Amino acid sequence: LPQAAAQSGEAAASAAEKADADATTSEAAAALAAEGKGAGAEKATRQAALEAAQAAAAGSAALQALVNLSAVPTVRDELVELNAPRRAIEAMRGGWLEGRSGLAHWYSMLLANLTVAKAGQEAICADEAALRFLVA
């Protein structure tokens, strides 16, 4: 059961990262559609804005579920073994570099849960670039 939860947690992290990127893409599409004229452009703007909101909500819900799952010690240990700390930091860094920081608080809570145990702390300290990003 913990391994299945950890694997679904990894899937949730991937889904959240994809949803965050999709939300950014939809927001850009909405901005482009807003530049157009006529009823078609207005409809495209509304559709793109709706897609952006749905993608952002899906990403947030997926990460919230992962944060809740990572509070269970056996799931947390499995997530650490699956390199979840490194992946969470990479997702945070990627979002930061692309100007997407709307889900950073969920990634921070996930990292807090993953680093309760020594194995999680060691996983973060083993990657010097990730540690420098978090400290900077």
PALORO-225072 format. One line per field, with one value per residue: residue number from 1; residue in three letters; chain; x, y, z of N, C-alpha, C, CB in turn. Coordinates in steps of 0.1 Angstrom, whole numbers. Glycine has a CB too. Layout:
# PALORO-225072
num = c(NUM_...)
residu = c(ALA_...)
chaine = c(A_...)
n.px = c(X_...)
n.py = c(Y_...)
n.pz = c(Z_...)
ca.px = c(X_...)
ca.py = c(Y_...)
ca.pz = c(Z_...)
c.px = c(X_...)
c.py = c(Y_...)
c.pz = c(Z_...)
cb.px = c(X_...)
cb.py = c(Y_...)
cb.pz = c(Z_...)
***
This chain:
# PALORO-225072
num = c(1_2_3_4_5_6_7_8_9_10_11_12_13_14_15_16_17_18_19_20_21_22_23_24_25_26_27_28_29_30_31_32_33_34_35_36_37_38_39_40_41_42_43_44_45_46_47_48_49_50_51_52_53_54_55_56_57_58_59_60_61_62_63_64_65_66_67_68_69_70_71_72_73_74_75_76_77_78_79_80_81_82_83_84_85_86_87_88_89_90_91_92_93_94_95_96_97_98_99_100_101_102_103_104_105_106_107_108_109_110_111_112_113_114_115_116_117_118_119_120_121_122_123_124_125_126_127_128_129_130_131_132_133_134_135_136)
residu = c(LEU_PRO_GLN_ALA_ALA_ALA_GLN_SER_GLY_GLU_ALA_ALA_ALA_SER_ALA_ALA_GLU_LYS_ALA_ASP_ALA_ASP_ALA_THR_THR_SER_GLU_ALA_ALA_ALA_ALA_LEU_ALA_ALA_GLU_GLY_LYS_GLY_ALA_GLY_ALA_GLU_LYS_ALA_THR_ARG_GLN_ALA_ALA_LEU_GLU_ALA_ALA_GLN_ALA_ALA_ALA_ALA_GLY_SER_ALA_ALA_LEU_GLN_ALA_LEU_VAL_ASN_LEU_SER_ALA_VAL_PRO_THR_VAL_ARG_ASP_GLU_LEU_VAL_GLU_LEU_ASN_ALA_PRO_ARG_ARG_ALA_ILE_GLU_ALA_MET_ARG_GLY_GLY_TRP_LEU_GLU_GLY_ARG_SER_GLY_LEU_ALA_HIS_TRP_TYR_SER_MET_LEU_LEU_ALA_ASN_LEU_THR_VAL_ALA_LYS_ALA_GLY_GLN_GLU_ALA_ILE_CYS_ALA_ASP_GLU_ALA_ALA_LEU_ARG_PHE_LEU_VAL_ALA)
chaine = c(A_A_A_A_A_A_A_A_A_A_A_A_A_A_A_A_A_A_A_A_A_A_A_A_A_A_A_A_A_A_A_A_A_A_A_A_A_A_A_A_A_A_A_A_A_A_A_A_A_A_A_A_A_A_A_A_A_A_A_A_A_A_A_A_A_A_A_A_A_A_A_A_A_A_A_A_A_A_A_A_A_A_A_A_A_A_A_A_A_A_A_A_A_A_A_A_A_A_A_A_A_A_A_A_A_A_A_A_A_A_A_A_A_A_A_A_A_A_A_A_A_A_A_A_A_A_A_A_A_A_A_A_A_A_A_A)
n.px = c(8_19_39_23_9_30_38_15_17_40_30_11_27_39_17_9_30_28_2_6_23_6_-13_1_6_-20_-28_-11_-22_-47_-40_-31_-54_-70_-60_-71_-100_-136_-163_-155_-128_-133_-147_-126_-108_-122_-124_-97_-90_-106_-95_-69_-75_-87_-65_-47_-61_-62_-35_-29_-46_-35_-10_-16_-28_-5_11_-4_-3_24_28_24_44_55_49_62_89_91_87_110_129_122_133_119_124_144_131_110_124_135_112_103_124_124_98_103_123_109_90_68_54_32_26_45_43_31_50_70_58_57_84_90_77_90_116_115_125_158_168_156_166_193_191_185_208_227_227_242_237_209_206_219_201_178_187_194)
n.py = c(-12_13_17_18_42_59_58_68_93_103_104_123_145_149_154_178_195_195_206_231_242_240_258_282_283_284_309_326_321_332_359_364_359_379_401_400_408_410_387_360_362_371_349_329_340_338_310_302_314_300_274_278_284_260_242_253_248_220_213_224_209_183_185_192_168_152_163_157_129_125_130_106_83_59_62_86_77_60_78_94_75_73_95_119_144_156_158_175_198_204_209_232_249_250_262_286_297_300_318_309_307_300_276_271_272_247_229_236_228_201_194_200_180_157_160_155_131_117_105_120_145_140_134_158_173_159_168_193_216_218_223_248_263_262_275_300)
n.pz = c(0_8_-12_-35_-29_-29_-55_-68_-57_-69_-95_-91_-86_-111_-126_-114_-121_-149_-151_-141_-160_-182_-174_-176_-203_-213_-203_-217_-243_-239_-236_-262_-277_-267_-279_-304_-325_-323_-319_-320_-310_-285_-274_-276_-258_-234_-233_-232_-208_-190_-193_-183_-156_-148_-152_-133_-109_-110_-108_-83_-66_-70_-60_-34_-25_-27_-7_15_14_18_44_58_73_61_34_29_32_10_-10_-8_-14_-41_-52_-47_-33_-49_-73_-66_-60_-84_-99_-86_-91_-119_-124_-111_-128_-151_-144_-131_-102_-86_-74_-55_-27_-22_-30_-12_12_7_5_32_45_35_44_71_81_85_61_40_45_40_13_1_8_-6_-32_-44_-60_-59_-32_-30_-45_-29_-6_-16)
ca.px = c(0_27_45_13_6_42_38_5_22_49_21_5_37_41_4_9_39_22_-9_12_28_-5_-20_9_3_-34_-28_-5_-32_-57_-35_-30_-67_-75_-55_-79_-112_-148_-169_-146_-117_-138_-149_-113_-102_-129_-120_-83_-89_-112_-85_-59_-80_-88_-52_-41_-68_-58_-21_-29_-52_-26_1_-22_-29_8_15_-11_2_38_28_24_59_59_48_73_101_90_89_124_136_119_139_109_130_151_121_102_132_136_99_103_134_118_88_109_130_99_81_56_56_20_25_57_40_28_63_77_52_61_98_91_73_100_128_114_134_172_170_151_176_205_188_187_222_236_226_247_230_196_207_222_189_169_192_195)
ca.py = c(0_26_19_23_56_67_59_77_106_107_108_136_156_151_160_191_202_196_215_245_246_242_271_293_283_289_323_332_320_342_372_366_360_392_411_399_416_403_377_348_365_371_335_323_346_332_296_301_318_288_263_282_282_245_236_257_241_206_212_226_197_172_188_191_154_146_168_149_116_125_131_93_80_48_68_96_70_55_90_97_65_75_108_130_157_162_162_187_210_207_215_246_257_252_272_299_302_303_328_302_304_299_263_270_269_233_222_238_219_187_193_200_166_148_162_152_120_119_102_131_156_136_134_172_177_152_175_207_226_219_229_262_269_264_285_313)
ca.pz = c(0_8_-25_-44_-26_-33_-70_-71_-53_-80_-106_-87_-88_-125_-131_-110_-129_-162_-150_-139_-173_-191_-170_-181_-218_-215_-200_-229_-253_-236_-239_-276_-281_-263_-289_-316_-325_-327_-310_-319_-302_-271_-270_-274_-246_-223_-232_-227_-193_-183_-193_-174_-142_-146_-151_-121_-99_-110_-103_-69_-60_-71_-50_-20_-22_-25_6_25_14_23_59_63_74_52_21_29_30_-4_-19_-7_-23_-55_-55_-47_-29_-60_-83_-61_-61_-99_-103_-81_-99_-133_-123_-108_-140_-161_-139_-125_-87_-80_-66_-47_-13_-20_-31_1_22_4_10_47_50_30_51_85_84_81_47_32_46_33_-2_-4_10_-16_-44_-40_-68_-53_-19_-32_-50_-18_3_-22)
c.px = c(9_34_35_10_18_42_27_9_32_41_15_14_39_28_4_18_34_10_-5_17_17_-13_-12_6_-10_-35_-22_-15_-43_-53_-34_-44_-74_-71_-64_-92_-124_-152_-161_-134_-121_-141_-136_-107_-109_-125_-106_-82_-95_-102_-74_-63_-82_-75_-45_-48_-64_-44_-21_-35_-43_-15_-4_-23_-15_14_9_-6_16_39_28_39_63_59_59_86_102_93_103_132_134_125_129_115_137_141_113_111_134_124_99_112_129_107_93_116_120_88_68_58_43_18_37_54_37_41_71_71_56_75_99_87_84_113_127_124_148_175_166_161_189_203_190_201_231_237_230_240_216_196_210_209_180_174_192_181)
c.py = c(13_28_23_38_64_69_68_92_111_111_121_148_159_158_175_200_205_206_229_250_249_255_283_294_288_304_331_332_330_356_374_367_373_403_411_407_407_393_364_350_365_357_327_328_339_317_294_304_306_277_266_280_268_239_240_250_226_204_214_215_185_173_187_176_148_151_160_135_115_127_117_87_69_54_78_88_65_67_94_88_67_89_120_143_164_166_174_199_214_214_230_255_260_262_285_305_307_313_322_299_302_286_261_267_254_225_224_229_204_185_192_186_156_148_160_141_123_116_113_142_153_137_148_177_170_160_190_218_229_226_244_269_272_275_299_319)
c.pz = c(0_-5_-35_-42_-30_-48_-74_-67_-64_-92_-103_-89_-103_-131_-126_-118_-143_-162_-148_-152_-183_-187_-176_-196_-221_-213_-211_-241_-251_-239_-254_-282_-278_-273_-302_-314_-328_-317_-309_-310_-287_-265_-267_-261_-234_-221_-227_-212_-185_-182_-184_-159_-139_-144_-137_-109_-98_-104_-88_-61_-60_-61_-36_-16_-19_-11_17_26_20_38_66_62_63_37_19_26_16_-13_-19_-15_-37_-60_-55_-43_-41_-71_-79_-63_-76_-104_-98_-89_-113_-133_-120_-120_-151_-156_-134_-111_-80_-71_-57_-33_-12_-21_-18_12_20_8_25_52_46_38_66_89_79_66_38_33_39_17_-7_-3_0_-29_-41_-47_-63_-40_-20_-37_-38_-8_-3_-23)
cb.px = c(-9_38_51_0_4_55_36_-9_30_59_11_0_50_43_-8_12_53_17_-18_23_38_-15_-20_24_5_-44_-20_8_-37_-62_-21_-23_-76_-71_-41_-83_-112_-146_-184_-141_-110_-151_-158_-104_-104_-144_-122_-74_-97_-125_-80_-54_-94_-96_-43_-42_-83_-58_-12_-37_-65_-20_8_-35_-36_18_12_-26_3_46_16_14_62_50_34_74_102_77_80_129_131_104_147_97_140_161_112_98_146_139_87_107_148_113_78_119_139_92_77_52_64_9_24_65_28_18_71_76_37_60_106_81_60_103_134_99_129_181_162_137_179_209_174_178_227_231_212_262_229_189_218_233_182_167_207_201)
cb.py = c(0_25_5_14_57_60_45_74_105_96_97_136_152_137_153_192_195_183_211_244_236_230_272_291_269_282_327_325_306_341_374_354_349_396_409_385_428_396_373_345_378_380_328_326_361_333_290_310_331_284_261_297_290_239_241_272_242_201_223_239_194_170_201_198_146_151_183_149_110_136_139_83_74_36_75_103_58_48_102_97_51_75_107_126_155_151_150_185_207_194_207_246_250_239_268_298_292_291_338_290_315_299_252_283_277_228_228_253_221_185_204_210_162_149_175_148_107_111_89_136_158_122_129_181_174_138_174_208_222_205_222_263_261_251_281_313)
cb.pz = c(12_19_-29_-43_-11_-28_-76_-64_-40_-84_-109_-73_-82_-132_-125_-95_-130_-168_-138_-129_-179_-189_-155_-179_-223_-206_-187_-233_-255_-221_-233_-283_-276_-249_-293_-319_-334_-340_-314_-333_-306_-270_-280_-286_-245_-224_-247_-235_-191_-190_-207_-176_-141_-157_-162_-119_-101_-124_-109_-66_-67_-85_-53_-20_-34_-36_8_22_0_16_64_55_87_53_19_42_40_-7_-14_8_-19_-58_-68_-38_-18_-67_-86_-47_-55_-107_-98_-66_-99_-139_-112_-96_-145_-166_-149_-134_-81_-90_-75_-48_-9_-32_-43_5_23_-12_4_52_43_16_48_88_78_90_44_36_61_37_-5_5_24_-18_-51_-43_-83_-52_-10_-43_-60_-10_7_-36)
***
